[in-house]
Structures are given as C-alpha cells and as structure tokens.
Amino acid sequence: MSHQEDFEEPEDSGIMSDAEMAAHDQKFVEEHLDKLICRFDAVQIFVTRQEPDGRTMGYATGKGNFYSRWGVVNEWISRGGTEEVPGSSIEDP
C-alpha cells in the first residue's frame, strides 16, 4: 500500500507554488487531525516529506490536552524515538 494512496490532488493539478502546496498539505493534515480528535482525547501529528529539489518540508499540529500531547512526545523522545511508546496500546473493545 502506497503512503500516498489517500492523498487527494488539488483540483487544478497544475504546478503549485511552495505556498500553495504548503496550504494544501496543511489542509490535508488538518482534515485527518479532525477525524482523529473525534475519537481520541489528544492527537499530535508530525509529518515530513523530501521534496524533489532535496529540501525537506515539515509540519506539526495537534489538538486536545496539551500536557497529554507533550507527555507522550516527551516519552517517545526519551525512549529513542521508537515507533511505539512501550506500554501503550490500542485495544479493541
């Protein structure tokens, strides 16, 4: 499965300026953030992408309890940035 399967191209798929692409990316991330926050108390998202010219774009946003988001990110960093914070899980009801 491609990471970009859910990516919706802008309606006018022509060449976009950096500012237009950044606005499109922000909208895309915010839409997913809105879906996640309906289900979870706190959500923090970090995204990066390497551009064709070699630059790396990055964007971070979050919603919900700031201290919960800060705590989870701090825990993740203190454990070396592993994919999952040990002891955390999402269990089916």
Wavefront OBJ file of the C-alpha trace (Angstrom):
o trace
v 0.000 0.000 0.000
v 1.408 3.358 -1.007
v 1.661 6.038 1.650
v 0.140 8.456 -0.816
v -2.970 6.458 -1.768
v -5.236 8.708 0.310
v -3.633 11.881 -0.980
v -6.069 13.947 -2.982
v -4.509 16.027 -5.708
v -5.681 19.619 -5.846
v -8.449 20.269 -8.335
v -6.169 22.270 -10.635
v -3.342 19.714 -10.794
v -1.041 22.254 -12.432
v 2.215 23.452 -10.971
v 1.703 24.874 -7.478
v 3.887 27.385 -5.712
v 5.537 26.371 -2.442
v 2.933 28.407 -0.548
v 0.041 26.729 -2.394
v 1.468 23.258 -1.775
v 2.041 24.072 1.906
v -1.578 25.242 2.238
v -2.810 22.071 0.514
v -0.658 19.884 2.782
v -1.861 21.730 5.881
v -5.499 21.256 4.865
v -4.887 17.528 4.276
v -3.258 17.050 7.701
v -5.912 19.149 9.475
v -8.707 17.041 7.937
v -7.130 13.897 9.359
v -6.497 15.614 12.688
v -10.204 16.485 12.891
v -11.133 12.835 12.257
v -8.712 11.570 14.914
v -9.680 14.057 17.629
v -13.287 12.845 17.388
v -12.054 9.514 18.704
v -9.093 10.365 20.952
v -8.552 12.871 23.785
v -5.291 14.221 22.406
v -3.612 13.990 18.998
v -0.202 15.253 17.900
v 0.894 14.868 14.274
v 4.351 15.386 12.785
v 4.841 14.939 9.046
v 7.837 15.352 6.756
v 8.467 14.875 3.062
v 11.588 15.224 0.976
v 10.951 17.491 -1.995
v 12.362 16.746 -5.475
v 14.902 19.559 -5.012
v 16.278 17.832 -1.884
v 14.672 20.127 0.700
v 12.639 18.559 3.469
v 9.268 20.037 4.322
v 7.810 19.523 7.759
v 4.578 20.323 9.529
v 3.382 19.683 13.076
v -0.014 20.238 14.623
v -2.163 18.870 17.394
v -5.425 19.139 19.288
v -6.599 18.155 22.711
v -4.914 18.314 26.074
v -1.521 19.993 25.638
v 0.016 18.207 28.619
v -1.084 14.794 27.331
v 0.430 15.527 23.927
v 3.617 16.903 25.487
v 3.909 13.884 27.784
v 3.520 11.307 25.026
v 6.002 13.098 22.760
v 8.467 13.508 25.641
v 8.158 9.797 26.480
v 8.661 8.871 22.832
v 11.803 11.020 22.591
v 13.224 9.751 25.896
v 12.934 6.179 24.602
v 14.908 6.986 21.485
v 12.077 7.782 19.083
v 10.920 4.214 18.589
v 7.795 3.642 16.537
v 5.639 2.908 19.570
v 5.860 4.008 23.182
v 6.304 0.772 25.212
v 3.299 0.013 27.352
v 0.942 1.870 25.037
v -1.684 0.063 23.066
v -4.983 0.491 21.352
v -7.185 -2.409 22.307
v -10.401 -3.482 20.668
v -13.407 -3.295 22.991
l 1 2 3 4 5 6 7 8 9 10 11 12 13 14 15 16 17 18 19 20 21 22 23 24 25 26 27 28 29 30 31 32 33 34 35 36 37 38 39 40 41 42 43 44 45 46 47 48 49 50 51 52 53 54 55 56 57 58 59 60 61 62 63 64 65 66 67 68 69 70 71 72 73 74 75 76 77 78 79 80 81 82 83 84 85 86 87 88 89 90 91 92 93
